[in-house]
Amino acid sequence: IERLRASALSMLQQKPQALLEMYGNSGCASVTALDAEVLEKLLQDLGAAADELLLFRALKAWSDAGEEQVAAQTCAASARKLQAGGLTKHIKFAHIPPSILRNEVVTSGLVERDVVSAAFEEQACAAEQTFGVQFKRARYTLTWRSSGSNVYTSDKGEHETRLLNSDGFSSGRHMWEIKVLKLCDEGAWAGVALADACVNNKFLGTQGGGWAVGSIGRAVYTLYLKWGAAKKLVPVFKVSPVFKEGDELTLVLDMTGQGTLSLSVNKGPSITVFPKICEQTGGQPLVPAISLRAPGSISIERMCHI
């Protein structure tokens, strides 16, 4: 038995991906057949040709197999899961991508929060010292992300959306002023978008996560509405103030209550175009955005918290 154990250990050291391969007709990963002693030797082995993420996932699969074995019992946690928690000390969590630390390691129940926090700290320091990542920056700058300037001029034949160089706003009241330098024949649009929305190549407001006021006197946002047995993104249009080439627009985003976006043209009356925005953001921050096509051009002139 000891010879077989040593042979299996040697094979896994050379081909660690086999830990997560299914064996036989069991439907289980190979790692689940190992005992705790062999698994610990694998995790301790610095010469194993495995990355830390593979080793963690193998350990998690091993732990989960123990949970399945006691699923019908009343005990709060299996002995295998308790053993797995102890074995995590052999894994270098700083060598696992931060997004996976957040989405898999933290939620696994195997690793203490302070261990994950230490891994994040090590990664952040390495990013700064080794790779020169700059964490210091203003909360926002008066530049569009794509142009690096306060002016964005489209050269595309279809409407595209651009976001301000900002982390976005999820609370407070914020005002910004933009100037319509040039309109295309289908007008220009201004508004807000979710900070992480993928809207660059889409018309602002016609995809989830965007609210747009158009120069043609129409505003649009999109809701998920029930469509038969499924849900579908459906644009909702409403009347809004008209603006033209050369006009100055003042937009106010008020996130102190249910969330509103208001528009004023050339210092005129401020009209609330979108009420209750917060109900649709899921707590995510909003960023000033514009949507236009060639030869459209818009500049952002001023921004402040009010």
Salt bridges, closest charged atoms under 4 A:
GLU2 OE2 - ARG5 NH1 3.93
GLU21 OE2 - LYS15 NZ 3.83
ASP35 OD2 - ARG5 NH2 2.74
GLU37 OE1 - ARG5 NH1 3.25
GLU37 OE2 - LYS41 NZ 3.87
GLU40 OE2 - HIS90 NE2 2.80
ASP64 OD2 - LYS60 NZ 2.80
GLU104 OE2 - ARG57 NH2 2.63
GLU160 OE1 - ARG162 NH2 3.11
ASP167 OD1 - ARG137 NH2 2.69
GLU177 OE2 - LYS267 NZ 2.75
GLU177 OE2 - ARG302 NH2 3.24
ASP185 OD1 - ARG293 NH2 2.79
GLU186 OE1 - HIS159 ND1 3.76
GLU186 OE2 - ARG293 NH2 3.77
ASP247 OD1 - LYS244 NZ 3.34
ASP254 OD2 - ARG173 NE 3.22
